[in-house]
Amino acid sequence: LGIYDGIADAQMYAQRIALNWSTNNDIEFVGADATSYIQNTNRGVSNYYANPSNSVLTWNKIYAMIERANLAVEGIRNSALYLNGTEGEKADMSALLGEALTMRAMGYYELVKLWGDVPFKTEPTKNDLSNAFFPKVDRDLIYDSLIEDLLIAEKIVPWIGGSASTISYSSSERISKGFIKGLIARICLSRGGYSLRDKPGFPTERGENWKYYYELANTQCREIITQGVYDLKTDYTQIWKDVCALKADT
C-alpha cells in the first residue's frame, strides 16, 4: 500500500507525470506571448521543469516509490510465509511480490522515459549508505531487467476478477495480470524502438535484438485479447463520464 501511495502522489500520476511531463510542446501549457512564457508558475515542460528545483521533485518521488518497492520485494522473498507457508499463503505472497515488481518497473520506466540513462538498483538502501549512490546505467540494460521482472510478475498475479488465495483482484484499482502484460508490451516497444543515446554526438539509435522485443509485445497483447476478460467501449465518451463519476470500470 505504501508503493501504491507513491503512485497517487501529486508529483506522480495524480498530476505531474500524467499532465505536466506529458505535454508535447511549449504552447500546451504556456501562453504565446513573452510575458506569459517567463512566468515561473507556468507548467509547460520547457518552462516549469527548466528550473531544477521543480524537476527534481518528480525524480525524488519516483525513487522514493522504488525504494519502497525494493523493501517490499526483498521482504517478501525472505519472509516465512513466502518460503515456508501453506500453498494459499505462498499464493498470496507471490501475488503481492508481483505487484511490487510491477510498480518498481513503472517507476524505472518513467525515469528512463524522462531522463534516459539513470542510476539503477534493485535492493533496499543500506543504513550506512554504501549502496545509495550509483552511476547511471544504459537504458537498454534497465529495460531488460524490467522486462525480466515483469515476465515473472505476470505469471504470479491473477487476471482481473480472479484471486490469489485470500486476495481478490476484482477491482480495477489493483494491478492484475492484464495490466502487467500491457506494461511489458509498452516497455518492449520502447526497448525495441529508437532512442537518443548518451554518447558523443547524441545519436538516435535502436538497441540490439529489437525484433525480439516487438514480437514479445505482440505476444503479450494477443494474450490479453484472447483471454477475453476485457473489451473495448462501444461509446468512447462513456470512458470520461465514468471517470468524472468516480466509477471504476472492472
Sequence and secondary structure as in RCSB ss.txt:
>XXXX:A:sequence
LGIYDGIADAQMYAQRIALNWSTNNDIEFVGADATSYIQNTNRGVSNYYANPSNSVLTWNKIYAMIERANLAVEG
IRNSALYLNGTEGEKADMSALLGEALTMRAMGYYELVKLWGDVPFKTEPTKNDLSNAFFPKVDRDLIYDSLIEDL
LIAEKIVPWIGGSASTISYSSSERISKGFIKGLIARICLSRGGYSLRDKPGFPTERGENWKYYYELANTQCREII
TQGVYDLKTDYTQIWKDVCALKADT
>XXXX:A:secstr
 HHHHHHTSTTTTTTIIIIITT  SGGGTS SSHHHHT TT   HHHHTTSHHHHHHHHHHHHHHHHHHHHHHHH
HHT HHHHHS HHHHHHHHHHHHHHHHHHHHHHHHHHHHHSSEE   S   TT TTS   EE HHHHHHHHHHHH
HHHHHHS  TT BSSS B   TTS  HHHHHHHHHHHHHHHHSEEE SSTT  EEE TTHHHHHHHHHHHHHHHH
HH S    SSHHHHHHHHHTT    
